[in-house]
Amino acid sequence: MIPTTDGPGELMGPVEVGQILGVKPQVVVNWIREGRAHPSAVDSLGRNRFTAEDVSRLRAGLGQRRNRSLGAGSVQGESEEGGDAGQGG
Protein backbone atom coordinates (compact mmCIF):
# COMPACT_ATOMS: atom_id res chain seq x y z
CA MET A 1 0.00 0.00 0.00
CA ILE A 2 1.14 3.55 -0.75
CA PRO A 3 1.81 5.62 2.37
CA THR A 4 -0.21 8.77 2.91
CA THR A 5 1.04 12.16 3.95
CA ASP A 6 -0.45 15.51 4.85
CA GLY A 7 2.75 17.49 5.36
CA PRO A 8 4.31 19.67 2.65
CA GLY A 9 7.80 18.08 2.85
CA GLU A 10 9.76 17.47 -0.32
CA LEU A 11 6.89 15.89 -2.22
CA MET A 12 5.77 17.00 -5.68
CA GLY A 13 2.60 16.51 -7.70
CA PRO A 14 2.23 15.68 -11.40
CA VAL A 15 2.47 19.37 -12.35
CA GLU A 16 5.91 19.78 -10.77
CA VAL A 17 7.09 16.40 -12.02
CA GLY A 18 5.93 17.27 -15.53
CA GLN A 19 7.79 20.58 -15.43
CA ILE A 20 10.99 18.83 -14.37
CA LEU A 21 10.69 16.14 -17.04
CA GLY A 22 9.44 18.45 -19.78
CA VAL A 23 6.04 16.77 -20.21
CA LYS A 24 2.47 17.82 -19.52
CA PRO A 25 1.00 16.90 -16.13
CA GLN A 26 -1.55 14.66 -17.87
CA VAL A 27 1.32 12.57 -19.23
CA VAL A 28 2.50 11.94 -15.66
CA VAL A 29 -1.06 11.00 -14.66
CA ASN A 30 -1.24 8.62 -17.62
CA TRP A 31 2.04 7.00 -16.57
CA ILE A 32 0.56 6.40 -13.10
CA ARG A 33 -2.56 4.80 -14.58
CA GLU A 34 -0.45 2.63 -16.89
CA GLY A 35 1.77 1.53 -14.00
CA ARG A 36 4.86 3.16 -15.48
CA ALA A 37 5.16 5.71 -12.65
CA HIS A 38 4.79 4.95 -8.97
CA PRO A 39 4.26 7.82 -6.53
CA SER A 40 5.82 7.46 -3.08
CA ALA A 41 2.79 8.87 -1.31
CA VAL A 42 -0.83 9.90 -1.61
CA ASP A 43 -2.05 12.88 0.40
CA SER A 44 -5.30 13.10 2.36
CA LEU A 45 -7.11 14.34 -0.77
CA GLY A 46 -5.96 11.33 -2.80
CA ARG A 47 -3.38 13.25 -4.83
CA ASN A 48 -0.26 11.41 -5.96
CA ARG A 49 3.00 12.75 -4.55
CA PHE A 50 6.51 12.05 -5.80
CA THR A 51 9.93 12.39 -4.17
CA ALA A 52 13.02 13.65 -5.96
CA GLU A 53 14.16 10.01 -6.11
CA ASP A 54 10.91 9.07 -7.88
CA VAL A 55 11.55 11.79 -10.45
CA SER A 56 15.13 10.58 -10.97
CA ARG A 57 13.84 7.05 -11.65
CA LEU A 58 11.29 8.41 -14.12
CA ARG A 59 13.96 10.47 -15.87
CA ALA A 60 16.23 7.42 -16.15
CA GLY A 61 13.34 5.40 -17.56
CA LEU A 62 12.63 8.08 -20.13
CA GLY A 63 16.24 7.98 -21.26
CA GLN A 64 16.09 4.21 -21.70
CA ARG A 65 12.88 4.44 -23.74
CA ARG A 66 14.32 7.17 -25.95
CA ASN A 67 17.52 5.19 -26.48
CA ARG A 68 15.48 2.15 -27.49
CA SER A 69 13.47 4.28 -29.92
CA LEU A 70 16.62 5.78 -31.38
CA GLY A 71 18.18 2.35 -31.67
CA ALA A 72 15.15 1.01 -33.51
CA GLY A 73 15.14 4.03 -35.82
CA SER A 74 18.80 3.62 -36.70
CA VAL A 75 18.26 -0.05 -37.52
CA GLN A 76 15.38 0.89 -39.81
CA GLY A 77 17.50 3.63 -41.35
CA GLU A 78 20.27 1.15 -42.08
CA SER A 79 17.79 -1.22 -43.72
CA GLU A 80 16.36 1.56 -45.85
CA GLU A 81 19.82 2.69 -46.91
CA GLY A 82 20.72 -0.85 -47.85
CA GLY A 83 17.50 -1.18 -49.86
CA ASP A 84 18.11 2.14 -51.65
CA ALA A 85 21.63 1.09 -52.61
CA GLY A 86 20.29 -2.13 -54.12
CA GLN A 87 17.65 -0.30 -56.15
CA GLY A 88 20.08 2.30 -57.48
CA GLY A 89 22.57 -0.32 -58.73
C-alpha positions in Angstrom: 0.0 0.0 0.0 1.1 3.6 -0.8 1.8 5.6 2.4 -0.2 8.8 2.9 1.0 12.2 4.0 -0.4 15.5 4.9 2.8 17.5 5.4 4.3 19.7 2.7 7.8 18.1 2.8 9.8 17.5 -0.3 6.9 15.9 -2.2 5.8 17.0 -5.7 2.6 16.5 -7.7 2.2 15.7 -11.4 2.5 19.4 -12.3 5.9 19.8 -10.8 7.1 16.4 -12.0 5.9 17.3 -15.5 7.8 20.6 -15.4 11.0 18.8 -14.4 10.7 16.1 -17.0 9.4 18.4 -19.8 6.0 16.8 -20.2 2.5 17.8 -19.5 1.0 16.9 -16.1 -1.6 14.7 -17.9 1.3 12.6 -19.2 2.5 11.9 -15.7 -1.1 11.0 -14.7 -1.2 8.6 -17.6 2.0 7.0 -16.6 0.6 6.4 -13.1 -2.6 4.8 -14.6 -0.4 2.6 -16.9 1.8 1.5 -14.0 4.9 3.2 -15.5 5.2 5.7 -12.6 4.8 5.0 -9.0 4.3 7.8 -6.5 5.8 7.5 -3.1 2.8 8.9 -1.3 -0.8 9.9 -1.6 -2.0 12.9 0.4 -5.3 13.1 2.4 -7.1 14.3 -0.8 -6.0 11.3 -2.8 -3.4 13.2 -4.8 -0.3 11.4 -6.0 3.0 12.7 -4.5 6.5 12.1 -5.8 9.9 12.4 -4.2 13.0 13.7 -6.0 14.2 10.0 -6.1 10.9 9.1 -7.9 11.5 11.8 -10.4 15.1 10.6 -11.0 13.8 7.1 -11.7 11.3 8.4 -14.1 14.0 10.5 -15.9 16.2 7.4 -16.1 13.3 5.4 -17.6 12.6 8.1 -20.1 16.2 8.0 -21.3 16.1 4.2 -21.7 12.9 4.4 -23.7 14.3 7.2 -25.9 17.5 5.2 -26.5 15.5 2.1 -27.5 13.5 4.3 -29.9 16.6 5.8 -31.4 18.2 2.4 -31.7 15.2 1.0 -33.5 15.1 4.0 -35.8 18.8 3.6 -36.7 18.3 0.0 -37.5 15.4 0.9 -39.8 17.5 3.6 -41.3 20.3 1.1 -42.1 17.8 -1.2 -43.7 16.4 1.6 -45.8 19.8 2.7 -46.9 20.7 -0.9 -47.8 17.5 -1.2 -49.9 18.1 2.1 -51.6 21.6 1.1 -52.6 20.3 -2.1 -54.1 17.6 -0.3 -56.2 20.1 2.3 -57.5 22.6 -0.3 -58.7 
